């Protein structure tokens, strides 16, 4: 496995790059905007293909690199379903799996620092965001933070992991890079409490100043969505109503770009072909199934995903590949369901 822990000294942020092998798919956790060039250089050196960029929560001390990485690599952006970010490609829920080639991380909803905080566990390690820090815990006094919710996330979830589980947080301000669940249970001063009430009293008594970047970072991080308006301006977008009028037409193929777990949870448009976004480049080149549908079979391709971000990138890629009839459903399945579109 390839694992890199990268550090931004300005915000004290750790960013993690993971891949199962050199030359394979990669994901990145908690990227910082100012470090995007550095990440992309490392990804190129390791011959990796970035497919997912993940934030553990909406950060208040730096601007995320999610949008920049998406725009420069066409990777998928990922956050928890409670996040108030305008658009991300995939919204995960507790119990889901975050997957790339050769790697799978268990998704754990661990609110308290913020109400959209998640942790991600794989094999021998857990990425805890700001929920559990090394000899500390994330503050709970803004962004709908809740010390009692954090107590349950800590004592009811994270501290029940095996003692030898490595802890990789999103931040450190003292120079520590890694800990273990066992170490934190024994030596973390904020975990030496006997009840949720005692923990809440401890956290409510901190009276910390706001993060320096908070007034800039939070609004910026809530507006990371791909501007689908540009795709619409080019005439490549369909409203849910316009797309619904094409259902059943023999010259139209609806293409579902979502992952299988998303389809299982939310249903799909009747008759849609499942062609996951990760396989798009292969599918739209000559010899690929979508290229054959569009050119050989004369089908008009209508892409859709969860919220329209992947499908907007897909329709641009299809147009670049010469598939001029490609369109996408603006707003994705979320807009389709809101418009009472048929699902199966």
C-alpha positions as CSV (number, residue, x, y, z in Angstrom):
1,X,0.0,0.0,0.0
2,X,1.1,3.6,-0.7
3,X,0.5,5.9,2.2
4,X,1.7,9.5,2.6
5,X,1.1,11.9,5.4
6,X,1.5,15.5,4.2
7,X,1.5,18.6,6.4
8,X,0.5,22.2,6.0
9,X,2.4,24.2,8.6
10,X,0.2,27.3,8.3
11,X,-3.0,25.6,9.4
12,X,-1.5,22.5,11.1
13,X,-3.4,20.3,8.8
14,X,-2.5,16.7,7.9
15,X,-3.5,15.5,4.5
16,X,-3.4,11.8,3.6
17,X,-2.8,10.2,0.2
18,X,-3.6,6.5,-0.1
19,X,-3.4,3.9,-2.9
20,X,-3.1,0.2,-3.1
21,X,-0.2,0.2,-5.6
22,X,2.0,2.4,-7.7
23,X,0.2,3.2,-10.9
24,X,-3.2,2.6,-9.4
25,X,-6.2,4.6,-8.1
26,X,-5.7,7.0,-5.2
27,X,-7.8,9.0,-2.8
28,X,-6.8,12.0,-0.7
29,X,-8.3,13.0,2.7
30,X,-8.5,16.6,3.9
31,X,-6.5,18.4,1.2
32,X,-5.5,22.1,1.6
33,X,-6.0,24.5,-1.3
34,X,-2.5,26.0,-1.1
35,X,-0.9,22.5,-1.3
36,X,-2.7,21.3,-4.4
37,X,0.3,21.7,-6.7
38,X,2.4,19.7,-4.3
39,X,-0.2,16.9,-4.1
40,X,-0.5,16.7,-7.9
41,X,3.3,16.6,-8.3
42,X,3.5,13.6,-5.8
43,X,0.6,11.9,-7.5
44,X,2.4,12.2,-10.9
45,X,5.7,11.0,-9.4
46,X,3.9,7.9,-8.0
47,X,2.1,7.3,-11.3
48,X,-1.2,7.4,-9.5
49,X,-4.7,8.4,-10.7
50,X,-6.6,10.5,-8.2
51,X,-10.2,9.3,-8.2
52,X,-11.6,10.6,-4.9
53,X,-11.0,13.7,-2.8
54,X,-12.5,13.5,0.7
55,X,-13.1,16.0,3.5
56,X,-13.8,14.7,7.0
57,X,-15.9,17.8,7.7
58,X,-16.3,21.5,6.7
59,X,-13.0,23.0,7.9
60,X,-12.8,26.4,9.6
61,X,-9.0,26.9,9.6
62,X,-8.2,26.4,5.9
63,X,-9.8,26.4,2.5
64,X,-10.2,22.9,1.2
65,X,-8.5,21.6,-1.9
66,X,-11.5,19.5,-3.0
67,X,-12.8,21.9,-5.7
68,X,-9.3,22.5,-7.2
69,X,-8.5,18.9,-7.3
70,X,-11.8,18.1,-9.0
71,X,-11.3,20.8,-11.6
72,X,-7.7,19.7,-12.4
73,X,-8.1,15.9,-12.3
74,X,-11.9,15.3,-12.7
75,X,-11.8,13.3,-9.5
76,X,-14.9,12.7,-7.4
77,X,-15.5,14.9,-4.4
78,X,-16.8,13.2,-1.2
79,X,-18.3,14.3,2.1
80,X,-20.8,13.1,4.7
81,X,-24.5,13.4,4.0
82,X,-24.9,16.0,6.8
83,X,-22.6,18.4,5.1
84,X,-24.1,21.8,4.1
85,X,-21.6,22.1,1.2
86,X,-23.6,23.2,-1.9
87,X,-22.5,20.2,-4.1
88,X,-20.2,17.3,-3.7
89,X,-20.2,14.2,-6.0
90,X,-20.9,11.6,-3.3
91,X,-22.4,12.0,0.1
92,X,-21.6,9.2,2.5
93,X,-23.5,7.9,5.5
94,X,-22.5,5.9,8.6
95,X,-21.9,2.3,7.7
96,X,-21.0,3.0,4.1
97,X,-17.7,2.0,2.5
98,X,-15.3,4.5,0.8
99,X,-13.7,2.4,-1.9
100,X,-11.0,2.8,-4.6
101,X,-9.1,0.0,-6.4
102,X,-7.7,-2.3,-3.8
103,X,-8.7,-0.3,-0.7
104,X,-11.9,0.0,1.3
105,X,-12.5,2.3,4.3
106,X,-15.3,2.0,6.8
107,X,-17.3,5.2,7.1
108,X,-18.1,6.3,10.7
109,X,-20.3,9.2,11.5
110,X,-18.6,10.9,14.5
111,X,-20.3,14.3,15.1
112,X,-19.5,16.7,17.9
113,X,-16.7,18.9,16.6
114,X,-19.1,19.8,13.9
115,X,-22.4,18.2,13.0
116,X,-20.9,16.8,9.7
117,X,-17.8,15.2,11.1
118,X,-16.8,11.7,9.9
119,X,-14.0,9.3,10.5
120,X,-12.7,6.6,8.1
121,X,-11.3,3.3,9.3
122,X,-9.2,0.8,7.3
123,X,-7.5,-2.3,8.7
124,X,-4.9,-1.1,11.2
125,X,-5.7,2.7,11.2
126,X,-8.4,5.3,11.5
127,X,-8.5,8.8,10.1
128,X,-10.3,10.8,12.8
129,X,-10.6,14.3,11.3
130,X,-10.9,16.7,14.2
131,X,-13.0,14.4,16.4
132,X,-10.0,12.7,18.1
133,X,-6.6,14.5,18.0
134,X,-3.3,13.3,19.5
135,X,-3.7,14.1,23.2
136,X,-6.7,16.3,22.5
137,X,-10.1,16.5,20.9
138,X,-11.7,18.9,18.5
139,X,-13.4,22.0,19.9
140,X,-17.2,21.8,20.0
141,X,-18.3,25.5,20.2
142,X,-19.1,26.3,16.5
143,X,-20.6,24.8,13.3
144,X,-23.3,23.0,15.4
145,X,-20.7,21.4,17.6
146,X,-22.0,19.4,20.5
147,X,-19.8,18.1,23.4
148,X,-22.3,15.4,24.3
149,X,-22.4,14.2,20.7
150,X,-18.6,14.2,20.6
151,X,-18.5,12.2,23.9
152,X,-20.6,9.5,22.2
153,X,-18.5,9.6,19.1
154,X,-15.4,9.1,21.2
155,X,-16.5,6.7,23.9
156,X,-19.2,5.0,21.9
157,X,-17.4,4.6,18.6
158,X,-13.7,5.4,18.3
159,X,-12.4,4.2,21.7
160,X,-14.1,0.9,21.1
161,X,-11.6,0.2,18.3
162,X,-8.7,-2.2,19.1
163,X,-6.0,-0.5,21.2
164,X,-3.4,-1.0,18.5
165,X,-5.4,0.9,15.9
166,X,-3.3,3.8,14.6
167,X,-4.8,7.2,14.9
168,X,-4.2,9.7,12.1
169,X,-5.9,13.1,12.9
170,X,-6.6,16.0,10.6
171,X,-4.6,18.4,12.7
172,X,-1.7,18.6,15.1
173,X,-0.1,21.7,16.6
174,X,2.7,20.1,18.6
175,X,4.6,18.1,16.1
176,X,3.0,14.7,16.8
177,X,2.2,12.6,13.7
178,X,0.5,9.4,14.8
179,X,-0.9,7.8,18.0
180,X,-3.0,4.7,18.8
181,X,-6.4,4.2,20.3
182,X,-4.8,2.6,23.4
183,X,-2.4,5.6,23.9
184,X,-5.2,8.1,23.6
185,X,-7.5,6.2,26.0
186,X,-4.7,6.2,28.6
187,X,-3.0,9.5,28.1
188,X,-5.3,12.0,26.4
189,X,-6.3,14.4,29.2
190,X,-9.7,15.2,27.7
191,X,-10.6,11.5,27.8
192,X,-10.1,11.2,31.5
193,X,-13.7,11.9,32.3
194,X,-16.4,9.7,33.9
195,X,-19.5,10.9,32.0
196,X,-20.9,12.9,29.1
197,X,-21.8,15.7,31.6
198,X,-18.2,16.0,32.8
199,X,-16.9,16.0,29.3
200,X,-19.4,18.7,28.3
201,X,-18.4,20.8,31.2
202,X,-14.7,20.5,30.3
203,X,-15.4,21.4,26.6
204,X,-17.7,24.3,27.4
205,X,-15.2,25.8,29.8
206,X,-12.4,26.1,27.2
207,X,-13.4,29.6,25.8
208,X,-11.1,29.4,22.8
209,X,-10.7,32.2,20.3
210,X,-12.2,31.6,16.8
211,X,-9.9,30.1,14.2
212,X,-8.1,33.0,12.3
213,X,-9.4,31.8,8.9
214,X,-12.9,31.0,10.1
215,X,-14.8,33.9,8.5
216,X,-13.1,33.2,5.2
217,X,-12.7,29.4,5.2
218,X,-16.2,28.3,6.2
219,X,-18.1,30.3,3.5
220,X,-15.5,29.3,0.9
221,X,-15.7,25.6,1.9
222,X,-19.5,25.7,1.7
223,X,-19.3,26.7,-2.0
224,X,-17.2,24.0,-3.6
225,X,-19.7,22.7,-6.2
226,X,-18.9,22.5,-9.8
227,X,-20.6,25.4,-11.7
228,X,-23.2,23.4,-13.7
229,X,-24.5,26.7,-15.1
230,X,-21.7,26.7,-17.6
231,X,-22.7,23.3,-18.9
232,X,-26.3,24.5,-19.2
233,X,-25.1,27.6,-21.1
234,X,-23.5,25.4,-23.7
235,X,-26.9,23.6,-24.2
236,X,-25.7,20.3,-22.7
237,X,-28.1,20.2,-19.7
238,X,-31.6,18.8,-19.3
239,X,-34.1,19.6,-16.6
240,X,-35.6,16.6,-14.9
241,X,-38.9,17.3,-16.7
242,X,-37.1,17.4,-20.1
243,X,-35.3,14.3,-19.3
244,X,-38.4,12.5,-18.2
245,X,-40.0,13.2,-21.6
246,X,-37.2,11.1,-23.2
247,X,-37.9,8.0,-21.2
248,X,-38.6,5.0,-23.4
249,X,-37.5,6.7,-26.6
250,X,-35.5,4.1,-28.6
251,X,-32.7,6.5,-29.6
252,X,-32.0,7.7,-26.0
253,X,-29.8,5.9,-23.5
254,X,-29.8,7.0,-19.8
255,X,-26.4,6.5,-18.3
256,X,-26.1,6.1,-14.5
257,X,-22.6,7.2,-13.4
258,X,-23.1,6.4,-9.7
259,X,-21.5,3.6,-7.7
260,X,-23.5,0.5,-7.0
261,X,-24.1,1.4,-3.3
262,X,-25.7,4.7,-4.4
263,X,-28.0,2.9,-6.8
264,X,-29.0,0.3,-4.2
265,X,-29.9,3.1,-1.7
266,X,-31.6,5.6,-3.9
267,X,-32.9,3.6,-6.9
268,X,-32.3,4.4,-10.5
269,X,-34.1,5.8,-13.5
270,X,-36.0,3.0,-15.3
271,X,-34.0,1.3,-18.0
272,X,-30.8,3.2,-17.2
273,X,-27.4,1.6,-18.1
274,X,-25.0,1.4,-15.2
275,X,-21.6,2.8,-16.3
276,X,-19.8,4.1,-13.2
277,X,-18.0,7.4,-13.5
278,X,-14.6,5.8,-12.7
279,X,-14.8,3.9,-16.0
280,X,-15.9,6.9,-18.1
281,X,-12.6,7.5,-19.9
282,X,-12.5,3.9,-21.1
283,X,-16.2,3.9,-22.0
284,X,-16.2,7.0,-24.2
285,X,-13.1,6.3,-26.2
286,X,-13.4,4.4,-29.6
287,X,-14.2,0.8,-28.8
288,X,-15.8,1.7,-25.5
289,X,-19.4,0.8,-24.8
290,X,-20.7,4.4,-24.6
291,X,-18.8,5.4,-27.7
292,X,-20.4,2.4,-29.5
293,X,-23.9,3.3,-28.2
294,X,-23.5,6.9,-29.4
295,X,-21.8,6.3,-32.7
296,X,-22.6,2.8,-33.8
297,X,-26.1,2.5,-32.4
298,X,-27.0,6.2,-32.8
299,X,-28.2,6.7,-29.2
300,X,-28.3,10.0,-27.5
301,X,-26.5,9.7,-24.2
302,X,-28.1,11.3,-21.1
303,X,-25.8,11.1,-18.1
304,X,-26.9,11.4,-14.5
305,X,-25.4,11.0,-11.1
306,X,-26.4,11.9,-7.5
307,X,-26.3,15.7,-7.7
308,X,-25.1,16.6,-11.2
309,X,-21.4,17.1,-10.6
310,X,-20.1,13.8,-12.0
311,X,-22.5,14.0,-14.9
312,X,-21.5,17.6,-15.7
313,X,-17.9,16.4,-15.9
314,X,-19.0,13.4,-17.9
315,X,-20.9,15.4,-20.5
316,X,-17.9,17.7,-21.0
317,X,-15.6,14.7,-21.4
318,X,-18.0,13.1,-23.9
319,X,-18.2,16.3,-25.9
320,X,-14.4,16.5,-25.9
321,X,-14.4,12.9,-27.3
322,X,-16.7,13.9,-30.2
323,X,-20.0,12.6,-28.8
324,X,-21.9,15.8,-29.6
325,X,-25.3,14.4,-28.6
326,X,-24.4,13.8,-25.0
327,X,-26.4,15.6,-22.3
328,X,-26.8,15.4,-18.5
329,X,-29.6,15.9,-16.0
330,X,-28.9,19.0,-14.1
331,X,-29.0,18.4,-10.4
332,X,-28.9,14.6,-10.8
333,X,-31.0,12.1,-8.9
334,X,-31.7,14.6,-6.2
335,X,-33.4,16.9,-8.6
336,X,-35.1,14.0,-10.4
337,X,-36.7,12.7,-7.2
338,X,-37.7,16.3,-6.2
339,X,-39.5,16.5,-9.5
340,X,-41.2,13.1,-8.8
341,X,-39.4,11.4,-11.6
342,X,-39.9,7.6,-11.9
343,X,-37.4,5.3,-10.1
344,X,-36.9,1.6,-9.9
